[in-house]
């Protein structure tokens, strides 16, 4: 008599999460930061905190990043594996330098800014502390609303990074739905000027 096999049809549990998911901090919840944070969350990265000062940015965070705590910048840097700096161009250098002076940047932390004007030189203080510098600029105009998420699909995204870390920047662009292209540090100024010229003729 044959014994019954209780495990004749073993159940294979589906994989519920993707490998390499990161804890992401968003600075700040402007039109770009809130949308990109939402897009990263949609591909299962964990947004651990967002910085939002104005009432408009707090409301935007509530809509685009529901349930994500609003935190101080230093706390976001302390917790995040990937820091997304989506601040105005004029504020970027002082922010990066100030955080370096506080000893906030961490070894191996991925630091991504979204400015079209700058490459990775502006992130040098973070890189000196061992962080991984990446400049990632989506070439589109943001409204800060959920409709931007669909518009990210196929959007050209300029990626500038040290050669060893270019694959990280390119992978992030793909996860956001974009089409990454490598932009040399030396070409950033011309790239930004071309974008501004094009915008003036829309």
N, C-alpha and C positions, 0 to 999 in steps of 0.2 A: 504494500500500500504506500502510495507516495505521500510524503508529508506536504501540507500546503505551504506555499512560500508567501509569507506576509509582505515581503518586499519585492514581489515579482515585477511590480510597476512602480519603481521609486519616483517620488515627486521631486522634480528639480526646481528649486526656488529661483524665480527670476531675479536677475541683478537689478537692484533698485537704485543704485547710485553709480555715477561715472567715476572713473579713477582720476586722481589729481585735482579734486575739487578744492578750492581755496577759500579761506576766510577773507572777505573783501571789505575794506573800509573806503567810504566815499567822502571826499572833501572837494566840493561841497554839493548841496542839493540844488544847484542851479539847473538850467534847462538841459545841459549836457550831462552833468553828473547823475541826475535822477534817472534819465533815460538809459544811460549806459549801465548804471547799477541795476536797473530793472531787467535789462537784457542779460546781464551776467547771472542774475538770480534765476532767470528762465532756463538757463542751462545748468542749473543746480549748484552754482557757487553759492556760498553762504555770505550774505551781506551782514556783517557783524555790527555795523554802525554807520551813521551818516552825520555829517556836520551841517547844521542849518541855522543861520542867524536871523534872517529876516522872516517876517510872517509869511511872505509869499513862498520862500524856500521851505519853510516848515509845512505849509499846506501841500506843496508839491511832493515833499517826502511822504506825507501821509497817503497821497493818492498813488504815487508811483512805487513806493517802497513800504507798503503797509506792514506794520508790526516791527519794523527796523528801529532800534532805539536811536534817538538823537544824542550824540555824545560830543564832548570836547575833542579838539584836534589831537591833543597829546594822548588821550585814551584810545582813540582810533588807531594811532600809530603803534601804541603798545600792543593792541590786540590783533591787528591785521597782518596776514601773510602777503596780501597784495593791497597796496594803497593807490587809489585812483585820485589824482589831483586834477580836478576839473574846476579850476579857479580862473579868474580873469588873468590875461597875460601879464599885466602890470603887477599883479600880486604874487606871481609864481616864484620868482627868484628870492624875494624876501622871506617867503614862507619856508622854502627848502633850507635856506641858510639859517633861519631862526631855529628850526627844528634840529638842525645839526648842532647848533651851539648848545641846545638843551640836552644833547646826547640821545635824541629820540629815535633816530634811524637804527635799524637792526641788521645784523649780518644775514645775508640771504633773502631779505625782504624785497619783494618786487615793487618798484615805485614807477608808476605810469602817469605821465601827464598828457593832457589832451590838446595842448596849444599847437596851433599851426605855425606860430612864429618861431618857436624854439625847438632845438634838437635835444640832445642829452647833456650838453655842456651845462645847462642850467641845473641839472641834477647832480653835478659833481660833488657837492657837499654830502649828499646821501650816498653816492658811490664810494666816497672816501671812507665811510663808515661800514662798507661791506654790502650795501644795498645794490640791487640790480636795476639799472636805469633804462627806461624805455619811453620813447615819445611815440604816441599813437594818436593820429589826428584823422577823424572821420570827415571827409570833405562834403559836408552837407549842413544845411541850416536847421537848427533844432527849435521846436516849439515848446519843448518840455512836457508834451502830452503823450499819451499812449499811442497815438497815430505815428509817432516817430519810430516806434519799434519795427513796424513793417517797412519803413523807409530805409532802415539800416541794411536790409537785404540787398546785397550787390553794391553797397556804397563803397567807393574807393577809400582806403584807409592807409595813410602814409605812416610807415614804421621806421623809426630810427633807433638803433641800439648797437652796443658792441657786438661784433660778429658772433661771438659765442652765445649771445642771448637773443639774436634775431628770431630764432624759431619760437621763442616764448611770445614775443610781440606779434608775430604772424599768426600763431595759434589763437591768441586773444582776439585778434581782428576777425578770424574765421568764426570763432564762437559768437561774436557779436553779429554775425551775418554778413560781414563785409568782405571786400576783395582787397587783401593787403598788397602793398607794393613797397619795396625798400627805397627809402629816401636818405641819401647821404647827409651827414651833418653839414657839409659845405654847401648843400643845395637848399637848405631850409629857408634862407632869406629870400631866394628867388621864388621858391614855392609859395611862400606867404605873400609876396608881392603879386604873384600871378593870381592868387585867390582873391586878393583885395581888388585887383583890377577887374577881374571877372564879375565880382559882386557889384561893382560900381556901374556895370553896363547891363545889369538885369532889369 
